[in-house]
Every structure is written in C-alpha cells, then in structure tokens.
Amino acid sequence: MLKGISPAISPELLKILMEMGHGDELVIADGNFPGASIARRLVRADGLSCPTMLDAIMPLIALDQYVEKPVALMAVVPGDTYKPTIWDEYRRIVRQHEPAFTDFEMIERFAFYDRARAAYAVLATSESALYANIILKKGVIKS
C-alpha cells in the first residue's frame, strides 16, 4: 500500500501508468470487451468496476490538453436502443479531476476496437454495464 494511491491501483497498473507517455492511450474495458485478443499489454482488474478504476486513475494522470477530446467512449451501435447511464458517472468523475473537460469523443464499435489495438494498454475490469469502455489519452504535467 502507498499513501495517496487507491488500493484499486495494482503494482502492474501503476507501472503501466508510469511508463505511458504524452499521447499514449489507456483503455478501461468492461467485462464484455475482447481485451485478451486486442491488447498489446493487458492488465487485469478483476472484481472492479470501470468507474472505480477511472476514479482511481484520474488523480494520477493528466489528460492530453492538445487534443479536442482526450476521453473517448464506444458509441452505441446504430439500432440499439440501450441508453448507457454509466456515461453520466464517467462525466462526473472526469470533471471532478479535470474541470476543463468538455465532452467525450464517440467512436464507432469497430473503430474503437482498432484504436484499442493501438493503445498502450487495456485494463480489463469486471464491469457489467453495456458500452462502458472508455479510452484516456495521457497528457503532460506542467510544473
């Protein structure tokens, strides 16, 4: 255990976050996401939810301020009537840690998979909500 770091952050995840550089992306994936077949680096967060992990990670990284939308979500597939309520929770969490945050980039399902393949890492959670996948683009910490 370390002071000031959520116990949801495993040593492996902390290492990944430290290794990531400006512009690198982290996918926080729900339990249905094909992380093992997509990830360059897969980190397990079994038993934990996406909001728990997002809230634990946000105090540790800066979002990329040089792109319009440094946080991306998997868009609902056209024709699917599901309304992801988890997105409101994500918006609250991101704004709590990054007050300048405006809105999410919405990415079509298969384009999201392609972007996840290029991500620095995929964090596999046990989240059961649908369309709960989220990508964070890491920025720089200005002193």
C-alpha positions in Angstrom: 0.0 0.0 0.0 1.1 3.5 -0.7 -0.3 6.8 0.7 -2.5 8.7 -1.7 -2.9 5.9 -4.2 -6.1 4.0 -4.4 -5.8 0.3 -3.4 -7.6 -0.4 -6.8 -4.3 0.5 -8.5 -2.3 -2.7 -8.7 1.6 -2.6 -8.9 1.3 -3.7 -12.5 -1.1 -0.9 -13.4 1.0 1.7 -11.6 4.0 0.6 -13.6 1.9 0.9 -16.9 0.8 4.4 -15.9 4.3 5.4 -15.2 5.6 4.0 -18.5 3.0 5.8 -20.6 4.0 9.0 -22.3 2.2 12.0 -23.7 -0.3 10.9 -26.3 -0.4 7.2 -25.1 -3.8 5.8 -24.5 -5.3 3.5 -21.9 -8.5 1.6 -22.5 -10.6 0.9 -19.4 -12.6 -2.0 -20.6 -15.8 -3.6 -19.4 -16.3 -7.3 -18.8 -17.5 -8.0 -22.3 -14.6 -6.3 -24.1 -12.3 -8.7 -26.0 -9.2 -7.4 -24.1 -7.1 -10.5 -24.3 -7.3 -10.7 -28.1 -6.8 -7.0 -28.7 -4.4 -5.7 -26.1 -0.7 -5.1 -26.6 -0.5 -5.0 -22.8 -3.3 -6.4 -20.8 -3.8 -5.5 -17.1 -6.4 -7.3 -15.1 -8.7 -5.6 -12.6 -11.0 -8.5 -11.8 -13.8 -7.7 -9.5 -13.5 -4.0 -10.0 -15.8 -1.7 -12.0 -14.9 0.8 -14.7 -16.0 3.8 -12.6 -13.8 2.6 -9.7 -10.8 2.3 -11.9 -11.5 5.7 -13.7 -11.7 7.4 -10.3 -8.5 5.7 -9.1 -6.6 6.6 -12.3 -7.7 10.2 -12.9 -5.8 11.7 -9.9 -2.6 10.1 -11.2 -2.5 11.3 -14.8 -3.1 14.4 -16.8 -5.3 14.3 -19.9 -3.9 15.4 -23.2 -4.7 19.1 -23.4 -3.5 19.3 -27.1 -6.4 17.3 -28.5 -10.1 18.4 -28.6 -11.4 15.3 -26.8 -8.9 13.3 -24.7 -11.6 10.9 -23.4 -13.4 8.6 -25.8 -16.3 6.2 -25.5 -17.6 3.3 -27.6 -20.7 4.6 -29.3 -24.0 2.7 -29.1 -24.4 0.6 -32.2 -27.0 2.1 -34.6 -30.3 0.5 -34.0 -29.5 -0.5 -30.4 -31.9 1.3 -28.0 -29.8 0.9 -24.9 -29.0 4.2 -23.1 -25.7 3.9 -21.2 -26.3 5.6 -17.9 -22.7 4.9 -16.8 -21.6 7.7 -19.1 -23.1 10.3 -16.7 -20.9 8.8 -14.0 -17.9 9.0 -16.2 -18.6 12.6 -16.9 -18.9 13.4 -13.2 -15.6 11.6 -12.4 -13.6 13.2 -15.2 -14.9 16.7 -14.4 -14.1 16.2 -10.8 -10.4 15.6 -11.7 -10.2 17.7 -14.9 -12.5 20.8 -14.6 -11.7 21.9 -18.1 -13.1 18.7 -19.6 -15.9 19.4 -22.1 -17.2 16.2 -23.6 -16.4 12.7 -24.9 -15.3 11.6 -28.3 -17.7 9.0 -29.6 -16.2 6.1 -31.6 -18.0 3.5 -33.6 -17.6 0.0 -32.2 -15.1 -1.4 -34.8 -13.1 1.8 -34.9 -13.0 1.6 -31.1 -11.5 -1.9 -31.4 -8.9 -0.6 -33.9 -8.0 2.2 -31.6 -7.8 -0.2 -28.6 -5.3 -2.3 -30.6 -3.0 0.7 -30.8 -3.5 1.7 -27.2 -0.6 1.4 -24.8 -2.6 -0.9 -22.6 -6.0 -2.3 -21.9 -7.3 -2.5 -18.3 -9.8 -5.4 -18.1 -12.4 -4.9 -15.4 -15.5 -6.9 -14.4 -17.8 -4.0 -15.3 -21.2 -5.4 -16.3 -22.7 -2.2 -17.8 -23.0 -2.2 -21.6 -21.0 0.3 -23.6 -18.8 1.0 -20.6 -15.5 1.0 -22.5 -13.5 4.3 -22.2 -10.2 5.5 -23.6 -8.0 8.0 -21.8 -5.3 9.9 -23.7 -2.4 10.8 -21.4 -1.1 14.3 -21.4 1.8 16.2 -19.7 2.1 17.5 -16.2 3.1 21.1 -16.4 5.1 22.5 -13.5 
